[in-house]
Amino acid sequence: MVPLATHFEFKKALFFVLAILALYLFYNLLYVNKIFPNIYFADLSLSGKNREQVSQLVSWKIDSFEKSRIVLSVGEEKIVTDLKTLGIEFDKEAAVSSIFLTGRTGNLKNDLTQKLKAPLAKTIILPIYQIDWQKLSALFSSILAKYEVPAADATIIFKDGRWQIQEESPGKVVDKTRLAVLFYDRIENLSEVPIEVPLVQELPKMKTVQAETALWKVQMLSNQRIVLSFERMTWELSGKTLFSILKFFPQGIPEGNVWQINFGTEPILFKRITLEDSNDPLLDVGLYGTQLEDFVNRIAEGIDKPTINAMLRFESGKVIEFTPAQDGQKLDKRLTSELINDKISINGVAADDVVGIDLPVKVTRAKIESDRINSLGIRELLGRGVSYFAGSIQNRVHNLTLGATRISGTIVAPGEIFSFNNSIGEVSGATGYKQAYVISSGRTVLDDGGGICQVSTTVFRAALLSGLPVVARTAHAYRVGYYEQGGFKAGLDATVWAPAVDFQFKNDTNQHILVQATVDAVNAKLQVDIYGTSDERRVEMTEPVISNQIRPPPDKYQDDPALSRGTVKQVDFAAWGATSVFARKVYIGNRLVIDESFRSVFRPWQAVYLVGTGG
């Protein structure tokens, strides 16, 4: 038999459970399709509201917030923007659904806990929204940039011709981490309270004392000249050129250091976060990758060239088509950068004042496609002569172009003497030449072939620079302006007048040579190239020395009844008289084979005008 007290306790417990169950059922019936007590959306109480009422209140609250302005306060200044500009969008339906799921998730334990605490504690349901964090970060950076003064690290600068330390200075920047938290809070609570933008002092990472070691290293390095060379070409790294590829950075801190803070699923990126209690790093020195690459690319532009195989075609004993062999060259840019990095060693500055780097260049030998080229020995450029003819009349350009065509392709055998007159042939109207100005019998007159001396002058220059012996050369009677274009001085000309006056040079090499001429009408430039086989001869020429300069005589006017009265026509042009002297030495190896000087005496030349006396 069960004791009476125990039976009473059982009934009491059963009554309590039934009472709780009844209360729970009454509670659920009371809030069927309604929001449970103490449920808030932002500052709005939604207790007892049905779905339609909740939807209206949520829409009103979000609409009101979206129409409001977001105010950022920076000291006394206000920055006003809006949610759309900031890239924020709310989902009203999702928010309503979230509110109604409170206490009705289907999880018995969680739902019971929520219902039991509802009468006693407030539950705030957060809005559902999306933020374009990239847009927000960019906007914050742009509108707040003018209020920031980033800290300036101590660094090394090149100023007033010397290396020196530019001292550090503190800055003031927006605490973007704190700003993001404040902004996030305003959105979560649909609050229109202005956001006080937090500004914090930013200390430089690098101070003057930390840069002193780097300054010493750079000063040591600046005493050096880094000379990069390939064959006769050189490039130098020193002074400002060297400084342009140096970079200075805090030791142990990687470039582009970026910190990331996540809100939701999207990150906000920040730079220059200063960690407290961190040791001050020393200033380190290195090479900028992009600037070094640009420097190496400029070197490559001067070195790289394609491989061109030689080709030679004959017709009627003359070369009608010639492509000289050109070995290909390619700078190894990666290895060049490594060599520069190795030589410009900040941690081990060399004692030498000049540090040389032999540039790594891959050479691809050109092929010689014709046995005829092999047998003649026409393989490479021996010398090049150029001259300019800007301002020439049309007939003169025609004549010099025709003359260049006539000599181009001439082959000169070993030991043979090249004669300009023989190579060019007869110069007359019958052979295609037109009338242009020539010097004849002490006058400048129109005659067939005027301008042909432009070609002989250019061949003279090519022979000089090829190191070939000049057998016959005559200067003009007076200085001709065409031959001093392009920076040339008087005395580098050669006149011809068949058959009495010729220009000649000798092929004293062991192989045939080829004379090629090209005319660049656009740039008014004539170029003569001499090809053959190099015997390593070296040419040293002095600049022409001009002396004994004499003024031209007074202008001369003479009557001409062939011209109508009052007409004045210039038929000769004034030129200063002068003496020009230059020297040339030619070496094969260390042996001097030619030692000569060229002396030209130019008469002062009178301008002549014809004055019409005719009817």
C-alpha positions as CSV (number, residue, x, y, z in Angstrom):
1,M,0.0,0.0,0.0
2,V,1.3,3.4,-1.1
3,P,1.8,5.9,1.8
4,L,-0.7,8.7,1.8
5,A,2.0,11.4,1.8
6,T,3.7,9.9,-1.3
7,H,0.4,9.7,-3.1
8,F,-0.3,13.4,-2.3
9,E,3.1,14.5,-3.6
10,F,2.5,12.6,-6.9
11,K,-0.9,14.4,-7.4
12,K,0.8,17.7,-6.6
13,A,3.5,17.1,-9.2
14,L,1.0,16.0,-11.8
15,F,-1.2,19.0,-11.2
16,F,1.9,21.3,-11.7
17,V,2.8,19.6,-15.0
18,L,-0.8,19.8,-16.2
19,A,-1.0,23.5,-15.2
20,I,2.2,24.2,-17.1
21,L,1.0,22.3,-20.1
22,A,-2.3,24.2,-20.0
23,L,-0.5,27.5,-19.7
24,Y,1.7,26.6,-22.6
25,L,-1.3,25.6,-24.7
26,F,-3.1,28.8,-23.8
27,Y,0.1,30.8,-24.6
28,N,0.3,29.2,-28.0
29,L,-3.4,29.7,-28.7
30,L,-3.2,33.3,-27.6
31,Y,-0.3,33.9,-30.1
32,V,-1.5,31.8,-33.0
33,N,-0.3,33.7,-36.1
34,K,0.9,36.5,-33.9
35,I,4.3,37.6,-32.7
36,F,5.3,36.4,-29.2
37,P,5.9,39.0,-26.4
38,N,9.0,41.2,-26.2
39,I,10.0,40.8,-29.9
40,Y,11.4,43.9,-31.4
41,F,12.5,45.0,-34.9
42,A,15.0,47.8,-34.3
43,D,13.1,50.0,-31.7
44,L,9.6,48.8,-32.8
45,S,7.7,46.4,-30.5
46,L,5.9,43.7,-32.6
47,S,4.3,41.8,-29.7
48,G,0.9,40.4,-30.7
49,K,1.1,41.7,-34.2
50,N,-0.1,39.5,-37.1
51,R,1.9,39.0,-40.3
52,E,0.2,41.8,-42.2
53,Q,0.8,44.2,-39.4
54,V,4.4,43.1,-39.1
55,S,4.9,43.5,-42.8
56,Q,3.6,47.0,-42.7
57,L,5.7,48.1,-39.7
58,V,8.9,46.5,-41.2
59,S,8.3,48.2,-44.5
60,W,7.6,51.5,-42.9
61,K,10.7,51.3,-40.7
62,I,13.0,50.3,-43.6
63,D,11.5,52.8,-46.0
64,S,12.0,55.6,-43.4
65,F,15.6,54.5,-42.8
66,E,16.3,54.3,-46.6
67,K,15.0,57.8,-47.1
68,S,17.2,59.2,-44.3
69,R,20.7,60.4,-44.8
70,I,23.9,58.8,-43.4
71,V,25.9,61.5,-41.7
72,L,29.6,61.2,-41.1
73,S,31.0,63.8,-38.7
74,V,34.7,64.7,-39.0
75,G,35.3,67.4,-36.4
76,E,33.1,70.3,-37.3
77,E,32.5,69.0,-40.9
78,K,29.6,66.8,-41.9
79,I,29.6,64.4,-44.8
80,V,26.1,63.4,-46.0
81,T,25.4,60.4,-48.1
82,D,22.7,57.7,-48.6
83,L,22.3,54.0,-48.4
84,K,22.1,53.5,-52.2
85,T,25.4,55.4,-52.7
86,L,26.9,53.2,-50.1
87,G,25.8,50.0,-51.8
88,I,23.3,48.8,-49.2
89,E,20.0,47.0,-50.0
90,F,17.4,45.6,-47.5
91,D,15.2,42.5,-48.0
92,K,11.9,43.3,-46.3
93,E,10.3,39.9,-46.9
94,A,13.3,38.1,-45.5
95,A,13.1,40.3,-42.4
96,V,9.4,39.5,-41.9
97,S,10.0,35.8,-42.3
98,S,12.8,35.9,-39.8
99,I,10.6,37.7,-37.3
100,F,7.8,35.1,-37.6
101,L,10.2,32.2,-37.3
102,T,11.2,33.4,-33.8
103,G,9.9,30.6,-31.5
104,R,8.6,28.7,-34.5
105,T,11.8,27.2,-36.0
106,G,10.7,23.6,-35.5
107,N,13.4,22.9,-33.1
108,L,11.5,21.9,-29.9
109,K,14.2,22.8,-27.4
110,N,15.1,26.2,-29.0
111,D,11.4,27.1,-29.5
112,L,10.4,26.2,-26.0
113,T,13.4,28.3,-24.6
114,Q,12.4,31.3,-26.7
115,K,8.7,31.1,-25.6
116,L,9.6,30.7,-22.0
117,K,12.0,33.7,-21.9
118,A,9.7,35.9,-24.2
119,P,7.7,37.4,-21.3
120,L,10.8,38.1,-19.3
121,A,13.5,39.3,-21.9
122,K,13.6,41.5,-25.0
123,T,14.6,39.8,-28.3
124,I,15.7,42.2,-31.1
125,I,15.4,40.8,-34.7
126,L,18.1,42.3,-37.0
127,P,17.2,43.5,-40.6
128,I,18.2,41.3,-43.5
129,Y,20.4,43.3,-46.0
130,Q,23.2,43.1,-48.5
131,I,26.3,45.4,-48.6
132,D,28.6,45.9,-51.5
133,W,31.7,46.0,-49.3
134,Q,34.0,46.8,-52.2
135,K,31.9,49.8,-53.2
136,L,31.6,50.8,-49.5
137,S,35.4,50.6,-48.9
138,A,36.2,52.6,-52.0
139,L,33.7,55.3,-51.1
140,F,35.0,55.6,-47.6
141,S,38.5,55.9,-48.9
142,S,37.6,58.6,-51.4
143,I,35.4,60.8,-49.2
144,L,37.6,60.5,-46.2
145,A,41.0,60.8,-48.0
146,K,41.2,64.6,-47.6
147,Y,41.0,64.3,-43.8
148,E,44.0,62.0,-43.6
149,V,47.6,62.8,-43.5
150,P,49.5,59.5,-43.7
151,A,52.7,59.2,-41.7
152,A,55.8,59.7,-43.7
153,D,58.6,57.3,-43.1
154,A,62.2,58.4,-42.9
155,T,63.8,57.4,-46.2
156,I,66.8,58.1,-48.5
157,I,66.6,60.8,-51.1
158,F,69.0,62.1,-53.8
159,K,69.0,65.9,-53.5
160,D,71.4,68.7,-54.4
161,G,73.8,66.2,-55.8
162,R,74.1,64.1,-52.7
163,W,72.4,61.3,-50.8
164,Q,70.6,62.3,-47.6
165,I,67.9,61.2,-45.1
166,Q,64.5,62.7,-45.4
167,E,63.2,62.8,-41.9
168,E,60.0,61.1,-40.8
169,S,56.7,62.8,-39.8
170,P,53.7,61.5,-38.0
171,G,50.3,61.4,-39.6
172,K,46.6,61.3,-38.7
173,V,44.4,58.7,-40.4
174,V,40.9,57.3,-40.1
175,D,40.6,54.3,-37.8
176,K,38.8,52.2,-40.5
177,T,38.4,49.2,-38.2
178,R,36.5,51.3,-35.6
179,L,34.5,53.1,-38.4
180,A,33.4,49.8,-39.9
181,V,32.1,48.7,-36.5
182,L,30.2,51.9,-35.9
183,F,28.7,51.8,-39.4
184,Y,27.7,48.1,-38.9
185,D,26.0,49.1,-35.7
186,R,23.9,51.9,-37.4
187,I,22.7,49.5,-40.1
188,E,21.9,46.7,-37.6
189,N,19.8,49.1,-35.5
190,L,18.4,51.2,-38.4
191,S,19.8,54.2,-36.5
192,E,20.0,57.7,-38.0
193,V,22.4,58.9,-35.3
194,P,25.4,60.6,-37.0
195,I,28.6,58.5,-37.1
196,E,31.6,60.2,-35.5
197,V,34.5,59.3,-37.8
198,P,37.4,58.2,-35.5
199,L,40.8,59.7,-36.3
200,V,43.9,58.3,-34.8
201,Q,47.6,59.3,-34.9
202,E,49.7,57.2,-37.3
203,L,53.3,56.9,-36.3
204,P,56.0,56.3,-39.0
205,K,57.4,52.9,-39.1
206,M,60.8,54.2,-40.0
207,K,62.6,56.9,-38.0
208,T,65.8,58.8,-38.9
209,V,68.0,56.7,-36.6
210,Q,66.8,53.6,-38.3
211,A,67.7,54.9,-41.7
212,E,71.3,55.9,-40.9
213,T,72.8,52.5,-41.7
214,A,71.0,52.4,-45.0
215,L,72.3,55.9,-45.8
216,W,75.9,54.8,-45.2
217,K,75.5,51.8,-47.5
218,V,73.9,53.9,-50.2
219,Q,76.7,56.5,-49.9
220,M,79.3,53.7,-50.3
221,L,77.4,52.4,-53.3
222,S,77.1,55.8,-54.9
223,N,80.9,56.1,-55.1
224,Q,80.8,53.3,-57.6
225,R,80.1,53.3,-61.3
226,I,78.4,50.2,-62.5
227,V,79.3,49.8,-66.2
228,L,77.5,47.3,-68.3
229,S,79.1,46.5,-71.7
230,F,78.7,44.5,-74.8
231,E,81.3,44.9,-77.6
232,R,81.7,48.7,-77.9
233,M,78.4,49.6,-76.3
234,T,78.2,50.6,-72.7
235,W,75.5,51.6,-70.2
236,E,76.2,53.1,-66.8
237,L,74.4,52.9,-63.4
238,S,75.3,55.8,-61.1
239,G,73.8,58.9,-59.6
240,K,70.2,59.5,-60.5
241,T,70.1,56.4,-62.8
242,L,71.1,54.2,-59.9
243,F,68.7,56.0,-57.5
244,S,65.8,55.3,-59.9
245,I,66.0,51.6,-59.4
246,L,66.7,51.6,-55.6
247,K,63.8,51.1,-53.2
248,F,63.8,51.6,-49.4
249,F,61.5,49.7,-47.1
250,P,61.2,48.6,-43.4
251,Q,63.2,45.5,-42.9
252,G,61.0,42.4,-42.6
253,I,57.7,44.1,-43.6
254,P,56.6,42.7,-47.0
255,E,55.6,45.1,-49.8
256,G,51.9,45.8,-50.2
257,N,51.1,44.5,-46.7
258,V,47.3,44.2,-46.5
259,W,45.1,43.3,-43.6
260,Q,41.6,41.9,-43.9
261,I,38.5,42.2,-41.6
262,N,35.4,40.2,-42.5
263,F,31.8,41.3,-41.8
264,G,29.4,38.6,-42.9
265,T,30.9,36.9,-45.9
266,E,32.6,39.9,-47.5
267,P,36.0,41.3,-46.5
268,I,37.0,44.9,-46.0
269,L,40.7,45.5,-46.8
270,F,42.9,47.9,-44.9
271,K,46.5,48.9,-45.1
272,R,49.1,50.4,-42.7
273,I,47.8,48.8,-39.5
274,T,50.4,49.6,-36.8
275,L,50.9,47.0,-34.1
276,E,51.7,48.2,-30.6
277,D,54.7,46.8,-28.8
278,S,56.4,45.9,-32.1
279,N,60.1,46.5,-32.5
280,D,61.2,49.3,-34.7
281,P,62.6,47.8,-38.0
282,L,65.7,49.1,-39.7
283,L,65.5,50.6,-43.2
284,D,66.5,48.2,-45.8
285,V,67.6,48.8,-49.4
286,G,66.8,46.8,-52.5
287,L,66.0,47.1,-56.2
288,Y,62.6,47.9,-57.6
289,G,61.6,45.1,-59.9
290,T,59.7,47.2,-62.4
291,Q,62.4,50.0,-62.6
292,L,65.1,47.4,-63.0
293,E,63.1,45.7,-65.7
294,D,62.7,49.0,-67.5
295,F,66.4,49.7,-67.3
296,V,67.2,46.2,-68.7
297,N,64.6,46.6,-71.4
298,R,66.3,49.8,-72.6
299,I,69.6,48.0,-72.8
300,A,67.9,45.2,-74.8
301,E,66.5,47.8,-77.3
302,G,70.1,48.8,-78.1
303,I,71.4,45.2,-78.4
304,D,68.7,42.9,-79.8
305,K,68.5,42.5,-83.5
306,P,67.2,39.7,-85.7
307,T,69.3,37.2,-87.6
308,I,69.4,38.0,-91.4
309,N,70.9,35.5,-93.8
310,A,73.1,36.9,-96.6
311,M,71.8,36.9,-100.2
312,L,73.4,38.2,-103.4
313,R,72.1,38.3,-107.0
314,F,74.0,39.3,-110.1
315,E,72.9,40.5,-113.5
316,S,75.1,41.7,-116.3
317,G,78.2,41.7,-114.0
318,K,76.6,43.9,-111.3
319,V,74.9,43.1,-108.1
320,I,71.2,43.8,-108.5
321,E,70.1,42.5,-105.1
322,F,72.1,42.2,-101.9
323,T,71.1,41.4,-98.4
324,P,74.1,41.6,-96.0
325,A,74.5,38.9,-93.4
326,Q,73.5,40.1,-89.9
327,D,74.1,37.9,-86.9
328,G,71.2,37.9,-84.5
329,Q,71.7,39.2,-80.9
330,K,69.5,38.6,-77.9
331,L,70.1,40.0,-74.4
332,D,69.4,37.5,-71.6
333,K,67.3,39.9,-69.6
334,R,66.7,37.6,-66.7
335,L,70.4,36.9,-66.2
336,T,71.3,40.6,-66.7
337,S,68.9,41.5,-63.8
338,E,70.5,38.8,-61.6
339,L,74.0,40.1,-62.4
340,I,73.0,43.7,-61.5
341,N,71.4,42.5,-58.3
342,D,74.6,40.6,-57.5
343,K,76.9,43.5,-58.3
344,I,74.8,46.2,-56.6
345,S,75.1,44.4,-53.2
346,I,73.9,46.6,-50.4
347,N,75.2,44.2,-47.8
348,G,78.6,43.8,-49.4
349,V,79.6,47.0,-51.2
350,A,82.7,46.3,-53.4
351,A,85.8,48.4,-52.9
352,D,86.3,49.1,-56.6
353,D,85.3,52.5,-58.0
354,V,84.2,51.0,-61.3
355,V,82.4,47.7,-61.3
356,G,82.1,46.1,-64.8
357,I,79.4,43.7,-65.9
358,D,79.8,41.9,-69.2
359,L,76.3,41.6,-70.6
360,P,75.1,38.1,-71.5
361,V,74.2,38.2,-75.1
362,K,73.2,35.2,-77.2
363,V,74.6,35.5,-80.8
364,T,73.0,33.5,-83.6
365,R,75.2,33.3,-86.6
366,A,73.7,34.3,-89.9
367,K,73.8,31.8,-92.8
368,I,75.4,32.6,-96.1
369,E,73.0,31.3,-98.7
370,S,75.1,31.7,-101.8
371,D,78.5,30.1,-102.7
372,R,79.2,33.3,-104.7
373,I,79.1,35.3,-101.5
374,N,81.6,32.9,-99.9
375,S,83.9,33.1,-102.9
376,L,83.8,36.9,-103.1
377,G,84.1,37.4,-99.3
378,I,81.2,40.0,-99.1
379,R,80.1,39.2,-95.6
380,E,79.9,42.4,-93.5
381,L,79.7,46.2,-93.4
382,L,83.1,47.8,-93.6
383,G,82.1,51.4,-93.6
384,R,79.1,53.8,-94.2
385,G,79.0,57.3,-95.6
386,V,76.0,59.6,-95.4
387,S,75.2,63.1,-96.6
388,Y,72.1,65.2,-96.8
389,F,70.5,67.2,-99.6
390,A,67.6,69.1,-98.0
391,G,66.5,72.1,-100.2
392,S,67.7,70.6,-103.5
393,I,65.7,71.4,-106.6
394,Q,63.8,68.5,-108.2
395,N,66.3,68.0,-111.0
396,R,69.2,67.8,-108.6
397,V,67.4,65.1,-106.5
398,H,66.7,63.2,-109.8
399,N,70.4,63.3,-110.8
400,L,71.8,62.2,-107.4
401,T,69.2,59.4,-107.2
402,L,70.1,58.2,-110.7
403,G,73.9,58.4,-110.0
404,A,73.4,56.4,-106.7
405,T,71.6,53.8,-108.7
406,R,74.4,53.6,-111.3
407,I,77.2,53.0,-108.8
408,S,75.1,50.7,-106.5
409,G,76.1,47.1,-106.9
410,T,79.7,47.8,-108.1
411,I,82.1,45.0,-107.2
412,V,85.7,45.9,-106.6
413,A,88.2,43.1,-106.8
414,P,91.2,42.8,-104.4
415,G,94.0,45.2,-105.5
416,E,91.6,47.0,-107.9
417,I,91.0,50.7,-107.9
418,F,87.4,52.0,-107.8
419,S,86.9,54.9,-110.2
420,F,83.8,56.9,-109.6
421,N,83.7,58.2,-113.2
422,N,84.1,54.7,-114.7
423,S,81.5,53.3,-112.3
424,I,78.9,55.9,-113.1
425,G,79.4,56.1,-116.8
426,E,78.6,59.0,-119.1
427,V,76.8,61.9,-117.4
428,S,74.6,63.7,-120.0
429,G,71.0,64.3,-121.0
430,A,71.4,61.2,-123.3
431,T,72.0,59.0,-120.3
432,G,69.0,60.3,-118.3
433,Y,70.4,63.2,-116.4
434,K,68.7,66.6,-116.1
435,Q,70.1,70.1,-115.8
436,A,70.9,71.4,-112.3
437,Y,73.6,73.7,-110.9
438,V,77.2,72.7,-111.3
439,I,80.5,74.6,-110.8
440,S,82.1,75.3,-114.2
441,S,84.8,77.8,-115.2
442,G,84.5,79.7,-112.0
443,R,80.7,80.0,-112.1
444,T,77.7,78.1,-110.8
445,V,75.7,77.2,-113.9
446,L,73.0,74.9,-115.0
447,D,74.3,71.7,-116.7
448,D,73.5,68.1,-117.2
449,G,74.1,66.0,-114.0
450,G,74.2,68.8,-111.4
451,G,74.1,67.0,-108.0
452,I,76.3,64.1,-109.0
453,C,79.0,65.3,-106.7
454,Q,76.6,64.5,-103.8
455,V,77.2,60.9,-104.7
456,S,81.0,61.1,-105.0
457,T,81.1,63.0,-101.7
458,T,79.2,60.2,-100.0
459,V,81.4,57.5,-101.5
460,F,84.4,59.5,-100.2
461,R,83.0,59.4,-96.7
462,A,82.3,55.7,-96.9
463,A,85.8,54.9,-98.1
464,L,87.3,57.0,-95.3
465,L,85.4,55.2,-92.6
466,S,86.1,51.8,-94.3
467,G,89.8,52.4,-93.9
468,L,90.5,52.1,-97.6
469,P,93.3,54.0,-99.3
470,V,92.1,57.1,-101.1
471,V,93.8,57.3,-104.5
472,A,92.3,60.5,-106.0
473,R,90.1,63.2,-104.4
474,T,89.5,66.9,-105.2
475,A,87.7,69.3,-103.1
476,H,85.1,71.7,-104.5
477,A,86.1,75.2,-105.6
478,Y,84.0,76.6,-102.8
479,R,82.0,75.4,-99.8
480,V,78.7,73.8,-100.9
481,G,76.0,74.0,-98.2
482,Y,74.6,70.6,-98.9
483,Y,77.8,68.9,-97.7
484,E,77.7,70.6,-94.3
485,Q,74.2,69.5,-93.5
486,G,73.8,67.0,-90.7
487,G,76.6,68.5,-88.6
488,F,79.4,67.8,-91.1
489,K,82.2,70.4,-91.3
490,A,83.7,71.7,-94.5
491,G,86.4,69.5,-96.1
492,L,84.5,66.1,-96.3
493,D,83.5,66.5,-99.9
494,A,84.8,65.2,-103.3
495,T,84.0,66.8,-106.6
496,V,84.1,65.0,-110.0
497,W,84.1,66.2,-113.6
498,A,84.8,63.6,-116.2
499,P,87.2,62.9,-117.5
500,A,89.6,65.3,-115.8
501,V,88.5,65.1,-112.2
502,D,87.8,61.7,-110.6
503,F,87.3,60.2,-107.2
504,Q,89.2,56.9,-106.6
505,F,89.9,54.5,-103.8
506,K,91.8,51.2,-103.7
507,N,90.6,47.8,-102.4
508,D,93.7,46.8,-100.5
509,T,91.9,43.9,-98.7
510,N,92.2,40.2,-99.7
511,Q,88.5,39.9,-100.6
512,H,86.1,41.6,-103.0
513,I,84.2,44.6,-101.8
514,L,80.7,45.8,-102.8
515,V,79.5,49.4,-103.0
516,Q,75.8,49.9,-102.2
517,A,73.9,53.2,-102.4
518,T,70.4,54.1,-101.1
519,V,68.4,57.3,-101.3
520,D,66.0,58.3,-98.5
521,A,63.9,61.0,-100.2
522,V,61.7,61.5,-97.2
523,N,64.6,62.5,-95.0
524,A,66.7,63.9,-97.9
525,K,69.5,61.5,-97.0
526,L,72.0,59.6,-99.3
527,Q,73.8,56.6,-97.8
528,V,76.7,54.6,-99.3
529,D,77.7,51.3,-97.7
530,I,80.9,49.3,-98.5
531,Y,80.7,45.6,-97.7
532,G,83.5,43.0,-97.7
533,T,85.5,40.9,-95.2
534,S,86.8,42.7,-92.1
535,D,90.5,42.4,-91.5
536,E,90.0,44.2,-88.1
537,R,91.3,47.5,-89.4
538,R,90.5,50.5,-87.2
539,V,90.0,54.1,-88.3
540,E,90.9,57.2,-86.3
541,M,89.8,60.5,-87.8
542,T,90.1,64.0,-86.5
543,E,87.4,66.6,-86.9
544,P,88.2,69.0,-89.8
545,V,89.9,72.2,-88.5
546,I,88.6,75.3,-90.3
547,S,91.0,78.2,-90.6
548,N,91.7,81.3,-92.8
549,Q,88.1,82.1,-93.2
550,I,87.5,84.9,-95.7
551,R,84.4,86.9,-96.3
552,P,82.7,86.4,-99.7
553,P,83.2,89.3,-102.2
554,P,80.5,91.9,-102.5
555,D,77.4,90.8,-104.5
556,K,77.7,91.2,-108.2
557,Y,74.9,92.5,-110.4
558,Q,75.1,92.3,-114.1
559,D,72.7,93.4,-116.9
560,D,70.9,90.7,-118.8
561,P,68.8,91.9,-121.8
562,A,67.2,88.4,-122.0
563,L,65.3,89.2,-118.8
564,S,62.4,91.7,-118.7
565,R,63.2,95.1,-117.2
566,G,63.0,95.1,-113.4
567,T,63.5,91.4,-113.0
568,V,66.3,90.2,-110.7
569,K,67.5,86.6,-110.7
570,Q,70.2,85.1,-108.5
571,V,72.5,82.8,-110.5
572,D,75.3,82.3,-108.0
573,F,75.5,82.1,-104.2
574,A,77.9,83.6,-101.7
575,A,80.2,81.4,-99.7
576,W,83.0,82.0,-97.2
577,G,86.5,81.1,-98.2
578,A,88.3,78.8,-95.8
579,T,91.0,76.1,-95.3
580,S,89.9,72.8,-93.9
581,V,92.4,70.1,-92.6
582,F,91.7,66.7,-91.1
583,A,93.8,63.7,-90.4
584,R,93.2,60.0,-90.8
585,K,95.0,57.0,-89.3
586,V,94.2,53.4,-90.2
587,Y,95.4,50.4,-88.1
588,I,95.3,46.7,-88.7
589,G,95.7,45.3,-85.2
590,N,98.5,47.5,-83.8
591,R,100.1,48.2,-87.1
592,L,99.7,51.6,-88.6
593,V,99.0,51.2,-92.4
594,I,97.7,54.6,-93.4
595,D,98.7,58.0,-91.9
596,E,97.5,60.9,-94.0
597,S,95.9,64.3,-93.9
598,F,93.4,66.0,-96.3
599,R,93.7,69.7,-97.0
600,S,90.9,71.6,-98.8
601,V,91.2,75.3,-99.8
602,F,87.9,76.9,-100.6
603,R,87.7,80.2,-102.4
604,P,85.5,82.9,-101.2
605,W,82.5,82.9,-103.6
606,Q,80.6,85.8,-104.9
607,A,76.8,86.0,-105.2
608,V,75.8,87.0,-108.7
609,Y,72.5,88.5,-109.7
610,L,71.2,89.1,-113.2
611,V,69.2,92.3,-113.7
612,G,66.8,92.4,-116.5
613,T,67.2,95.2,-119.1
614,G,65.0,93.9,-121.8
615,G,61.7,95.4,-123.0
